[in-house]
Structures are given as C-alpha cells and as structure tokens.
Amino acid sequence: MTALLWFRRDLRVNDNRALYNAVQAGGGVVAVAFVTPQQWQKQNEASAKISFWLAGLEELASRLAGLGIALHLEEVADNAAIPGALSRVSHQHACSALYFNREYGYYEQQRDESVQKTMQAQKIRIFAFDDRLLIEPGRLLTGSGGYYTVFTPFKKSWLGLLPRVDVDPLPVPDSVAASLSPRKLPLDEISHKLGLPDWCRDMWPAGELAAQKRLADFVRHGLEKYHESRDLPAVDGTSCLSPWLACGALSPRQCLAAVRRENKKWPAEGTGAETWLNELIWRDFYAHVVVGFPRVSRAQPFQKKTTALKWRYDDHDLQAWQTGQTGYPIVDAAMRQLNQTGWMHNRLRMVAAMFLSKHLLIDWRLGEKYFMQHLLDGDLAANNGGWQWSASTGTDAVPYFRIFNPFSQSQRFDANGSFIRRYCPELEPVSAAALHDPVKLASEIAKKKISYPAPVVDHKVARERALAAFKNL
Ligand SMILES: Cc1cc2nc3c(=O)[nH]c(=O)nc-3n(C[C@H](O)[C@H](O)[C@H](O)COP(=O)(O)OP(=O)(O)OC[C@H]3O[C@@H](n4cnc5c(N)ncnc54)[C@H](O)[C@@H]3O)c2cc1C
C-alpha cells in the first residue's frame, strides 16, 4: 500500500500528524504539494509569503528525502483543479490512501470537500488530522452548543479541557525507505514566473530548522519579560514566530512544549510565559470563530447590524494609509514596517487598523485585504479577527467608542520615538515630544523644513465622525 501525503500549511517533519500516521501505516509514502497561482491571487496571498512558503518547501523536500519520501510539486491554477490533480498523482503512484492535516478556512474546507468526493469515488481512503491548533474547532462549545463569541469564557473552557487533550509533539517518523537524493524542485522557475520577491529570504529564513532555532532563542531570552515588552515595537519583545506558525513550519504544540519543558504546569498568571501562551489561545479562538461563523470569511461582519455602516471609500486617504503618509507618525511607521518587512508588531496592527476603520472610516475589508497582500504571516482567521476587533464589527470587539488616539499610543509605547524614527527617517531631527503632539509636530516640521505630510484628518474631527456613524446604526 502506498499513501499519498498532501502538504498544505504544515511544512515540517517534526510533530506532523498526517506525516507521522502515513508512515505508521507501514507502506510506501509519496508526498505532494500544489502551487496555485490563481487561488493565491483570489485569496490575496502576499507574494513575500508565497516566497517564504516555497523556500520552506525546499527544506521540507530535502528532509523528506532523508526519510525516503519524494515530494512532488504540482502547479495547477486554483483549488478547483486540485481534486483532478490529486487523483492523477495518486493513480501514477498507485496510492490507496490520502493523508492530510485539516485546514479550517472557507476556501480550504470547500476544496477538501470536493477532494473527498473525488477520492472516495475512486475508492481512495482519506485520513485527515487536526494538527493546526492546540484544541480543534468543535471541541469547545458553549452550554447551548454554539461556538464561543467572547474570548474570556472561551479561554476558561479551553484551559479546562487542555489536560484532556493530546498536545505532546510527535517525533520525526522513521524512514520508510533508504534516503533518496533530494529532488530539485523548480522553485526558481516558479518564483521567476510569479515575480516573487527574494528580499525576505535573509530577513525571514524559511523552514522548520529556522523556526526551531527562533523558538528556542525566544524561550531562552524573551519569554520571561514578554508581558513587559510585548507592547513596545522598538524592542524585540515578541517571538516573531507568526510567519512559521502560519505556514506550519512550526506547530503550536511545539510552542507549548518549549514553554512547559521545565514545568509541566500551566504558568502562573501574569508571567511572561502565561501571557505568551494566552496569545496561542487567541489564535485558537479566531480559528474557531471562522468555523463557527463562516460568514466572517466571506467578507461579512460578525455583528450583522454593522453591515449598514456607511463606510467611506476614499482612494486618496486609503493610499495615504497604505504608503505610510497619513501625517500620524506611529501609523506611518507601522505601515512602512509592513511594506518593508512583511510583518507588523501586534500593537501597531491594532493602531493602524483602528486608524483606517475609525479615523478614516474606511471599510475595514480594504485594510484586511491590504494586510493579507503584504503579511508573511497572513492568516485568514487571525487577520479577520484582528480587523473585526479593531473596526468594532467582530466577536468580542473593542467597543466602537474606544478609539485609540495615535499620538497617545506612540507616547505610551514608543516614548523616545526610536521606532518611529527607524521607519520614518525624515523625522530624525524632530524631538520626541513633538512626535507625540500634533501641534508641536507641525511647528517643528515647518521650522526644520522637513518633508512630512500634514495629518490626513484631525483626530477630534475624525473621532466625532466615527462615533456618529456607529451611533446611527
Ligand atoms: C488587524 C490585525 C491583523 C492581524 N493579522 C494577523 C495575521 O494575518 N496573522 C497572524 O498570525 N496574526 C495576525 N494578527 C495577530 C498578531 O498581531 C500577530 O499574530 C502577532 O503580531 C505576530 O507576532 P509574534 O509572532 O511576534 O507574536 P507573539 O506575541 O510572539 O505571539 C505568539 C503567536 O501567537 C499568535 N497570536 C498572537 N497574537 C494573536 C492574536 N491577536 N490573534 C491570533 N493569534 C495571535 C501568533 O501565531 C503569534 O505568532 C493580527 C492582529 C491584528 C490586530
């Protein structure tokens, strides 16, 4: 018996349930992954993220070859072509079973349903595994049997269930055959054809070995102080593991195990470790929301009444936000960080998202799309959750009247302005006090003849406009 193993967003040999079980089945294993350019475009996948995924695939192919498993890379236009391609590959290699790890997004679920039908029609057995989250959707439901919509009770229930959930990482499986010489995947040709960037290669080394190293470094040097430094964008206060978690070069079970290696108990509340693991619970929460309320992945707000909100569609303001030219230094530095690195600090994602959806009153879906088009860690559930939180349209969202003042945010979280100056070098000569005060900023800019835009909108005016729009619902 030969098993066909389909890699998607699970690019690792360690702690990979589909891989482990395919090998355990005892026959041969052939692996496949798909390049789907039109689907990526439809889902607004960032080209830097695709480049990172392909580079991760290269390492994966070589590690699989060491286990005697050949990885085949197939190019098809989109998800609709995958069932046919899978059936062709399984026929070529005389496979009798298909193994994969589940994905929970709307497009992915649709794709997997049609794969299931096609394969079953050919008598190919399907083995699907929950591998992507710590606790999979469906296992945590409210008393009335629905999905949670508020984080705190979700977390309570999550923590209650955790001791009964298998979260121990699996080892790398044994080899199925003698090592193969690694196949050269046509990655350069694909990158060239799709016009993928390579600037991210050095900044974000792909693959599970790089992920393991970063995790170990973070646990050793960053975890203890995480709760104190996680909101300060100028310091390396967070793990920056999101790109690897998003493409599955790292699993959340590996993260949990790394934290609990010394201590099997849940860390004490308020510590760096507990605060960090809390973020992994948020990751599960938003993935559950996407499954429980599929409308959120079809560009609809979770809170139905906000569908009526009169968003602005102003190209000039949208472009100022996208390019980091709003005249609000912290927002501009945040957007330039995204554009230059493919990643943005969490505090700034909230500030930038709230600025677009409240100050500019621009439809949050345009911001969600722009983030997806630029983030290496772009993930439908977390991105949609973060955007709907910031726009006050989502589950457990920020109340609409709590509108961050970007100047107060930068005063609190970038007091000496070093993050702002890193990404807005034209503001180097401006004093820290002026970076957090629009009146002083305007005066220093004029005095020092600095080329920096005036605020695209006045904070008070924008705030009143947003409050009025939400009150009218
Ligand atoms: C508007 C907006 C958009 C976002 N878009 C994404 C996205 O596309 N992909 C993404 O992975 N995260 C997204 N987030 C969540 C969060 O900003 C990032 O996960 C985090 O900044 C990644 O940095 P890190 O790895 O250093 O996180 P750490 O602080 O080290 O946290 C560890 C891990 O926990 C998870 N995590 C942390 N915060 C959250 C959160 N609020 N929601 C869900 N998971 C979380 C991530 O996987 C992260 O890598 C978004 C947040 C907002 C407000």
Ligand as a Chemical Component Dictionary entry (heavy atoms), coordinates in Angstrom:
data_LIG
# 
_chem_comp.id                   LIG 
_chem_comp.type                 NON-POLYMER 
_chem_comp.pdbx_formal_charge   0 
_chem_comp.three_letter_code    LIG 
# 
loop_
_chem_comp_atom.comp_id 
_chem_comp_atom.atom_id 
_chem_comp_atom.alt_atom_id 
_chem_comp_atom.type_symbol 
_chem_comp_atom.charge 
_chem_comp_atom.model_Cartn_x 
_chem_comp_atom.model_Cartn_y 
_chem_comp_atom.model_Cartn_z 
_chem_comp_atom.pdbx_ordinal 
LIG C1  C1  C 0 -5.521 43.969 12.477 1  
LIG C2  C2  C 0 -4.758 42.729 12.876 2  
LIG C3  C3  C 0 -4.386 41.809 11.905 3  
LIG C4  C4  C 0 -3.690 40.640 12.262 4  
LIG N1  N1  N 0 -3.358 39.742 11.278 5  
LIG C5  C5  C 0 -2.721 38.586 11.624 6  
LIG C6  C6  C 0 -2.404 37.619 10.630 7  
LIG O1  O1  O 0 -2.735 37.749 9.442  8  
LIG N2  N2  N 0 -1.721 36.503 11.026 9  
LIG C7  C7  C 0 -1.357 36.298 12.337 10 
LIG O2  O2  O 0 -0.734 35.276 12.642 11 
LIG N3  N3  N 0 -1.688 37.187 13.292 12 
LIG C8  C8  C 0 -2.340 38.320 12.980 13 
LIG N4  N4  N 0 -2.647 39.229 13.957 14 
LIG C9  C9  C 0 -2.347 38.900 15.366 15 
LIG C10 C10 C 0 -0.976 39.377 15.865 16 
LIG O3  O3  O 0 -0.791 40.720 15.550 17 
LIG C11 C11 C 0 0.183  38.567 15.295 18 
LIG O4  O4  O 0 -0.068 37.190 15.458 19 
LIG C12 C12 C 0 1.480  38.897 16.029 20 
LIG O5  O5  O 0 1.773  40.266 15.892 21 
LIG C13 C13 C 0 2.610  38.073 15.454 22 
LIG O6  O6  O 0 3.812  38.417 16.068 23 
LIG P1  P1  P 0 4.577  37.397 17.006 24 
LIG O7  O7  O 0 4.766  36.105 16.304 25 
LIG O8  O8  O 0 5.785  38.088 17.499 26 
LIG O9  O9  O 0 3.529  37.192 18.167 27 
LIG P2  P2  P 0 3.715  36.749 19.687 28 
LIG O10 O10 O 0 3.288  37.899 20.522 29 
LIG O11 O11 O 0 5.038  36.174 19.950 30 
LIG O12 O12 O 0 2.573  35.626 19.846 31 
LIG C14 C14 C 0 2.824  34.245 19.553 32 
LIG C15 C15 C 0 1.876  33.739 18.497 33 
LIG O13 O13 O 0 0.531  33.805 18.953 34 
LIG C16 C16 C 0 -0.326 34.090 17.854 35 
LIG N5  N5  N 0 -1.007 35.360 18.115 36 
LIG C17 C17 C 0 -0.523 36.422 18.786 37 
LIG N6  N6  N 0 -1.454 37.385 18.883 38 
LIG C18 C18 C 0 -2.537 36.920 18.248 39 
LIG C19 C19 C 0 -3.828 37.454 18.010 40 
LIG N7  N7  N 0 -4.196 38.661 18.460 41 
LIG N8  N8  N 0 -4.700 36.723 17.297 42 
LIG C20 C20 C 0 -4.368 35.494 16.850 43 
LIG N9  N9  N 0 -3.162 34.935 17.049 44 
LIG C21 C21 C 0 -2.263 35.636 17.745 45 
LIG C22 C22 C 0 0.541  34.202 16.618 46 
LIG O14 O14 O 0 0.538  32.965 15.963 47 
LIG C23 C23 C 0 1.896  34.531 17.209 48 
LIG O15 O15 O 0 2.968  34.155 16.387 49 
LIG C24 C24 C 0 -3.358 40.405 13.626 50 
LIG C25 C25 C 0 -3.734 41.342 14.590 51 
LIG C26 C26 C 0 -4.422 42.492 14.225 52 
LIG C27 C27 C 0 -4.812 43.478 15.292 53 
# 
loop_
_chem_comp_bond.comp_id 
_chem_comp_bond.atom_id_1 
_chem_comp_bond.atom_id_2 
_chem_comp_bond.value_order 
_chem_comp_bond.pdbx_ordinal 
LIG C1  C2  SING 1  
LIG C2  C3  SING 2  
LIG C2  C26 DOUB 3  
LIG C3  C4  DOUB 4  
LIG C4  N1  SING 5  
LIG C4  C24 SING 6  
LIG N1  C5  DOUB 7  
LIG C5  C6  SING 8  
LIG C5  C8  SING 9  
LIG C6  O1  DOUB 10 
LIG C6  N2  SING 11 
LIG N2  C7  SING 12 
LIG C7  O2  DOUB 13 
LIG C7  N3  SING 14 
LIG N3  C8  DOUB 15 
LIG C8  N4  SING 16 
LIG N4  C9  SING 17 
LIG N4  C24 SING 18 
LIG C9  C10 SING 19 
LIG C10 O3  SING 20 
LIG C10 C11 SING 21 
LIG C11 O4  SING 22 
LIG C11 C12 SING 23 
LIG C12 O5  SING 24 
LIG C12 C13 SING 25 
LIG C13 O6  SING 26 
LIG O6  P1  SING 27 
LIG P1  O7  DOUB 28 
LIG P1  O8  SING 29 
LIG P1  O9  SING 30 
LIG O9  P2  SING 31 
LIG P2  O10 DOUB 32 
LIG P2  O11 SING 33 
LIG P2  O12 SING 34 
LIG O12 C14 SING 35 
LIG C14 C15 SING 36 
LIG C15 O13 SING 37 
LIG C15 C23 SING 38 
LIG O13 C16 SING 39 
LIG C16 N5  SING 40 
LIG C16 C22 SING 41 
LIG N5  C17 SING 42 
LIG N5  C21 SING 43 
LIG C17 N6  DOUB 44 
LIG N6  C18 SING 45 
LIG C18 C19 SING 46 
LIG C18 C21 DOUB 47 
LIG C19 N7  SING 48 
LIG C19 N8  DOUB 49 
LIG N8  C20 SING 50 
LIG C20 N9  DOUB 51 
LIG N9  C21 SING 52 
LIG C22 O14 SING 53 
LIG C22 C23 SING 54 
LIG C23 O15 SING 55 
LIG C24 C25 DOUB 56 
LIG C25 C26 SING 57 
LIG C26 C27 SING 58 
# 
